[in-house]
């Protein structure tokens, strides 16, 4: 390739203080010849090949010392394209943040519904534009707060929601028809959605008016987060029931948020997060289509949830590859015709595992960098972790600073002024292609095992993640992977923080609330709806959402509903993966 001729650009500069306008000639650098790369490596770079192996992404993908035009896709126009057009590599919307800024969400939840309602109001008053609900461990596991296994866990790492009455209290005074709400819960997601729909119903708000997301990604639970109520197959039935019901009754609601976040938090690489998350999503599509749904009737309301780890360029490349793969698979494999079905819309949360208890103020910097990666990767929604979360649930001060981090990125940095500003970067495009290639390698392995459900049952993704987590920890302990404040620059860790402490009285109050709910309700009516739910669960062809809504209306508790379903579905015990 012949070198490009250096261009001359004439620009006029005005000092702004009345001085004469000067004219300058600005040379533009000549693009180097690709054929000169070997010469440059030999004569200028001059590094021994042995040292190159030390440079890799946090996931272990090798990083070359230099990328050039030869590293771009063979057909850049087809692979990269334009924002808002297939394959959506550069973003799902034509105007991206020039048209609408990403939704700023902060994950919130602790104690009883009363305390979390106060935190929600605080966040909305300080400029948050969407609510994201964290549930406590008993709620995530389908247990009521007065269950023996709930002792000591009620309200500790999220809000305790046992019944419709709790859900009503949680969103008291919040305009559910005007605020987008996200709920991070999976195994009992259908039950929580029923509580939410009925809570809105009692305020005169129809399901059609509700906007938001509930996670519902049960395959991810068996892979990474380990919170389940039922075996895999009946759990998949509940997910499909929700997709089917929401496609008819909740056009503004995302019934599944396919989550790579927890897969990454468990120790996966970026490629594993990408591959396992997308394959989970494609598996939900397969089941819904098998149920008889048209892909374009529900796929536009599927959304994703990704991690933003600290390896800046790898994360941006991951998001871009994800959009391209999803668009191709929905169009070519499932025959989607509606472009909205091919658009991967996703929420991003900065990496919890990147936070350190040592030198916690460093977490502010980590979070800002990770958040910036999410924005430059084209996220539609963003949560920034608080700097004190490695120590406890975040304090109000830390939450406010985390939200301000997003606002500074949006309002002060200028990164939202143009779409996909890093698109076309030799390194970024090469890394995007590499992650896409790695993703399809995993797709092939999963297909050989009989699909994602069978792969999960056999423990394949679990073993892959465990191996990756082990490799990373070895690198940290050997000092090959530097962590500031952990194995490098460890001096000066003397910060005295006031952290949020959960009052044990909250658990006492919540247990009393459950008892009071059972005392007030019509016990015979509740028992009748639970019996109907249990019998309906025996018929695989019946959608359970209407029965869950009826159970919610009679103030049946989450634990009671789960117990009824377990009588039909059974329970689940994981086979250890080594």
N, C-alpha and C positions, 0 to 999 in steps of 0.2 A: 504494500500500500504506500503510495507516495505521500509525503507529508503535506498537510494543509498549509496553504500560504497564510502567514501571519496577517491578521486584519488590523487596520487602523481605525480607531473610533474617536471622532472628534466630539468633545463635550464642552459645554459652557458652564462655568461656575460663577455664581454670584455670592459674594461674601455676605450679603445682607446688610452691610453697614455703609453702603454708598460707594464702595471702592469700584474701580473699573472692572468690567467683566473680562476675565482672562480666558484664553482658548488654549486647551491642552490636547496633545495627541497621546492617546492611551493604547499601548500595544496589547493585543490579546495573544495569549500563549499559543504556540504551535502545538498541535496534537502529536505526540510521539508516534513513530512507526511501530506497529505491532511486532515486526520482525526484529526490532531492536531490543525486545524484552530479554532475550537470552544474554545479549551483550551487557545490558544494564545489570542483570543479576550477577554476571561474572565480574564486571569491572567496577561497578559503582556500589551495588548492594554488598557484595563481598562477604556474605555470611556463610558459614559452614552449614551444610545440609543437616548436620546432627542437631543444631539448635532449632531448626524450623519445627520440629515435632513438639516443642514446648508451647507453641501458639495454637490455641484452639478456643472455641466458644465454651461457655459454661457447660454445654451439653456434650463436649468432647469432639465436635466437628472441627476438622483441621482448618486453619485460616492461613491462606497464602500471604506472602509479604506484600504483594501488589496485585491489583486487579485491573484489567484493561478492557478495551472494546471487545476482545475475543471472548470475554466471559459473559457477554450479554446473550439473551436467548437467540436461537437461530432465526426466529421470526418475531422480533420485538413487538411489532404492531399487533400480532395475534395474541402474544403472551401477556403483554403489558396493557395495551389498549388505552381506553379513556375512562375517567370516572363516570359511574352511572351506566356503563355499557358492559356487556359480556366481554371478558370473563370477570369483570369487577375487581381486577387486581389492584387498581388504584383507588377503589372506594365504591360503595354501593349507590351513592347519590351523586348526581351531576354537579351539584354545588358544594357538597360536603359542609364544612363549617362556615363557609361564606353565606350559606343559606340558613343554617340552624346549628347552634353550638351543641356539643354533646351534652347529654343529661348528666348532671352532677349528683351522684348518689353517695350517701355515707351509710354503711352498714351499721344498724343500731338495734339494740335489744338487750335488756337485762331486767332482773327482778320480775315484778308482776306487770300486767298490762298498764297499770296506772303510771309507773315510773317510765316505761318506754314511750307511752303517749306524750309525756312531758318532754322527753328527748326528741321525739319527732317534731313537736311544735318548735323547740329550740332550733333545730336544724333548718326548718322551713323559714323561720324568722331571720336566719343568717344567710339566706340566699340559696339553699339547696333546692333543686328543682324536681327531685323524685325521692321516694322513700324506699329503703331497702331493709327488710326485716330479718333479724337474726333470732332464731329460736333456741331455747335451752335444750340440753341433751335429752331429757325425758320426752319433750315434744317431738324431737327428731326421731326418737326410737318408738314412738307410738304409745308411750306410757303416761298415765295420769300422774299428777304431782303427788298424790297420796299413795302411789305404788311403792312397795318396799325398795325396789331398785332405784327409785328416784331420790332417795334420802341423800341429802348433801349436794345434790346437783340442780335443784330447782332454782331457776333464775340466775344461774351462775355464769353461763357463757352466752346467754340470750334470754329472750322473754319466754315466760311460761304461758302457754295457751292450751287450756284444757277443754274449752267449750265455746259455743256461740257467744255466751255472755262475755267471755274474755276477749273475743275478737271485736265485739262491739265497743268494749272499753278501750282496746288498743287504738282504735281509729276514731274515738269520740272527738267531735269538733273538727275533724279533718275532711275536707271536701273530696270524697272518693270519686266523684264524677269529674274532678278537676286536677287530680294529682295521680301520677303514675306510681304504682306500688309494685315492688319486687319482694317476693318471699322465698327465702332460701331454705327449702325443705323438700324431701324427696320421697322416702318410703310412704309416709302418710299424707303426701301432697294433695291427693284427691279429697281427703277429709278436710284439710285446712282450706282448700278452695271452696268447699261446700260451706264452711263457717263464714268465709269472707263474702260469698255471694248472698247468703241469707242475711248477714249483717247489713249489707247495702240494701237489700230488699226491704228490710224493716225501716229504712230511711227513705223509701220511695225511689231508690235508684235501681234501674233495671240492669241485668247482666250486660246488655249491649252497650251500656255507658261506661263500663269499667275498663280501665287501661292498665296494663302492667304485665308482670311475668311471675310465674311460679316455677321453681327449678325442675322438679319431677324427674330428674335424670337418674333413674334407678340403676342402670348398668354401671354408671360411675361409682355408685355406692359399693357394689360388689368388688369393683376394681381397686378403689382407693380409700373412700371415706369410712366404709364399714358400718353404716347405719341402715339397718333393714328391718322389715317386719315380717316379710313373707319370702318363700322361695322365688327363684328367678322368673319362672314362667307365669304364675299368677300375678306377680308384680308387673310384668310386661303387659298383662291384660289390663290392669288398672291404668297404666300410662296410655294405652290405646283408647280406653274408655274416655279418658279426659280429652284427648285430642279430638275424638269424634264429637263429644258433647260441645266442646268449645268452638269447633268449626261451625256449629249451627247457632249457638246462643251467645258467644262472646267474641265478636269479630275484632275487637280491639285488644284482646288478651292473648299473650303467648303462653300456651299450656305446658310447654317444655323449654327449659333453658339448658341446652346441652353443654355440660360443664367440663372444661379441661382444667379449671382452676385447681380442683382438689387432686386431680391426677398429677399435676405439676408439684403441688405441695407435698405429695407423697414421695417425691424424689425422681420423677420422670425427666427425661430429656425434652427439649422443645419438639423434636420429631415425634416422640412418643405421645406427648400431649396432643399434638396435631392429629396424628393417625388414630389414636384410640378415641378421641373426642369426635372426630368426623365419622368414624365407623359406628360409634354409638348412635349418632344422629341419623345416619343412613339406615341403621337397623330399625329405629322408630318409624322411619318413612316406610320401610318394607312392611312392617306390621300393620300400619294404617292402610296401606294400599291393599294388603291381603284382607283387611276388614271390609273392603269395598269402597273406600274413600278415593275420590279423585285427588291426585297429588296437589293440584292447584287449589283445592278447597281448603287445605290445611297448611301446606308448606310455607306460605307467606307469613304464618304466625309462629313458626319455629324460630327460636333465637339461640344464641350461643353465649358462653361465659368463659373468657380466657384469663390466664394468669399474665401478669407483666413482671417478668423476672429482671434481673439486673444487667444481663447481657444485652445491651442496647440494640444493636443491629440485628441480632438473632431474633429478638422479639418482634421487631417491625417486619422482618422477612416472614416470620411465622404467620402473622395476621394476613399478609398479602397472599401467601400461598394458600391459606385456608379459604379465602374468598374464591380463589380461582378453582380449587378442587371442588368445592361445594357447588359452584355454578355448573361446572362440567358434568358432575355426577347427576345432579337433578335434571339437567337437560337431556343428557345422552343416555343415562341408565334408566331414569324414571319417566322420561318423556314430558317433563314439565314444559308448558307453553307460556305460562305467565312469568314475566321477568321477575316479579316479586318473589316467586318460589326459588329463584336462583340467587337471590340477594342474601348473602350471609350478614345478618345484623348481629352485633355482639356487644356485650358488656365486658369491661375489663376491671380487674382489681389488682392493685399492686401486690407484690409477693409477701405473704405473711412470713414464709420461712427465711426471707432475706433480712428480716428484722432481728436485731440483736439486743439482748438484755444489757450487755456491756456497752458503755458509751452510747446510750440510747438516742442522744441528739443527732448522732450520725444517721439515724434512720430517716430524718427529715430529708437529707440529701439523697439517700437511696430511693425514697418514695418519689421525690421530684423527678429523678431520672427515669424511673420505671413509668411514672405517669406520662412523661413526655413521649416515651416509646409507644404507649397506648394511643396517644393523640396522633403521632406521626404515622402510626399503623392504621388509623382510620376508625377508631372505636366509636360506637354510638352512645355509650354510657360508660361512666368511669367512677370507681371508688378508690380513694386514696387512703391507705392505712395510716393510723396515728402512730407517732413515734414511741409511745409507751406501751404498745400492744404486746410486746414480748414479755411484759411484766404483769399486765392485768388488762381487763376491759378498758377502753380508752376513757380518759377524763374529758370533760367538756373543753378545757383549754386545748388539749391535743386534737380533739375532733375539729375544733374551729380552725386550727392551723392546717390540718389536713385538707379541709375544704378550701382554705385560702390558697393552698398550693395549686389546686385546679384553677382557681380564679386568676391567679397570676399567670399561669400558662395561657389561659384563654385571652386575657385582657392586655398583658404587657409584653409577651415575648414575640408576637408577630407570627408564630408558627401556624396559626389558623388562617392566615391571610390567603394562602395558596394551597391547592389540593395536592396531596402526595408529594411534598417538596423534595423527598429523597428518591423518587421514582427515576429510573434511568441510571442510578449509581451503579458502577460496575460491580462493586462489592455486594451491594444490596440485592441486585438482580441475580447475581450468581448464588447468593445464599438462599434467596427465595426459591430458585430452581432446585437447589440441593435439598431443601426441606421437603419440597413437593416430591422429589424422587424418593426420599427416605419414607415418606408417607405411603406411597404406592408399594414400596417393598413390604411394609407392614400389612397393607391391604391383602397382598398375595398370601402372606403367611396365615392371616386370619381366615381367608377363603379356604385354604388347605385344611383348616381345622373344622370347617363346617359353618362358618359365620361367627359373628361376635358373641351371640348368646352361648354357643358351644365353647368358644375360646375362653369366655369368662368362667364357665363351669369347670373347664380344664385348668384354669389358673394361669393361662398364658400371659395376658397383660400384667397380671400381678407379679409374675416372676421377672418379666422384663423391667418393670419399675424397680423392683427390689435390687436387681443387679446394678441399675443405673445409680440408685441412691448409695449403694455400697461403694461404687467407683468414686463418686464425688466425695464421700466422706474420707476415703483413703487419701485423696488428693489434698484435702484440707489438713488432715492430720500429718501428712508428710511435708506440709508447707509449700506444695506445688501450686495450690490455689489459695491466694492471699485473701483473707477477710480482715478488714480493718477493725481493730479492737478485739479480735479473736485470736489470730495467730500472727498479727503484724500490728505495729504501732499501738501497743496495748497500754501505754502509760496514760495517766490522767483520767481514769475511770472513777471519778469521785462525785458524780452528780447526785444530789439528793432530790428525789422526785416524790411528789404527792400523787399517789395512784388511787384509782377508783376501787373502793372496797364494797362488796355486796353485803348488805345487812342480812344476817341470818334470819331476822324477823320476816323478811320477804317470803321465805319458804313457809313459815308458819301461817302467814296471811293467805298464801295461795292454797294451801291444804284446806283451810277454812272455807275459801271461796268454792272449792270443788264440792265440799260437803253441803254448803248452802245451796248450790245449784241443784244438786240431787234432791234436796229437801223441798225446794220450791216447785219443781216440775211435776207434770202429770206422769207418774211412774208407769201406769198402765199403757199410756200412749207411747211413751218412750220404749217400753219393752216390745210393743207391737211393731214399731218401726224397725227395731233391731232384729226381730225375728224375720220380718219380711226381707231385710237386707241379707241375712244369712242364707235364707232359702234361695234368693235371687242369685247369690254368688255360686250356687251349684249349677246354674245354667250358663255355660260359657258364651252363649249367644246374646245374653242380656247385658245392656250397658248399666253399670252400677251407679253412675252419677245421680240420676233422679232419686234413687234410694238413699244415697248419702245426704242429699239435700233435705230429704224428709227427716232423716235422723238428726240432722243439725237443727231443724225447726223445733224438734221436741226436746232440745237441750241434752241429747246424748253426748257423752264425753268422748274425746279422742280415744282414750284407752278402751272404753266399752266397745266402740266401733271396731277397733283393731282386733280385740278379742273375739268378736263375732266372726270376723272374716278369717281369723286363724283357725277356727273350728272347721272351716271348709278348705282353706288354702294350706294349712300347716305352717310350720316355722322353718327357719333356715339356719344351718350351721356350716361355716366355711371350712373347706379343706385347706390346711396350711400350705403355702407356697414357699419353697426354699430355692 
